[in-house]
Amino acid sequence: MRMSDFVVREAIIPELAATSKEGVIRELIESLHKAGYFKGGDLEDLVKAVMKREMLGSTGIGHGVAIPHTKHSFADRLIGTVGISRTGVAFDSLDGEPVYVFVLLISPQDRPGDHLRALENVSRSLRDDNFVRSLRKATTREAIWNLLEDLNQTT
């Protein structure tokens, strides 16, 4: 499984406006909604589900990276998006540092295997400091997408 298999290209946000944990999660979910997902659902319910997961333990894995995620009935397949914060967001990360790179994952409740494979793929990719640095430098949706595609060529 590759990041470009589930990241929605049209929902990538090269410059997040939000400055808080909930704000980032809301902005990422709204971006997926604008790209055509969750049309019949209450986005607030989805935000609450991701925030509930955050209360179990921060998905800020350190080194300026977070992978907020949840399983939800609104998802009919695994989807995700990428958001970049230029200033960094306090996200209760394991290392206490701000987060700059966010990868949101939402998967169907009945597909835990896909969810775990996606989390594994994303966390492995984001352990590559050069890849994370490149994401942080990317200023357009297309540039971020191209990095995801290039990553697929090397994995």
Buried (B, 14 or more C-beta within 10 A) or exposed (E): BBBBBBBBBEBBBBEBEBEEBEBBBBBBBBBBBEBEBBEEBEBEEBBBBBBEBBEEEBBBBBBBBBBBBBBBEBBEEBBBBBBBBEEBBEBBBBEEBBBBBBBBBBBBEEBEEBBEBBBEBBBEBBEBEEBBEBBBEBEEBEBBBBBBEEBEEEE
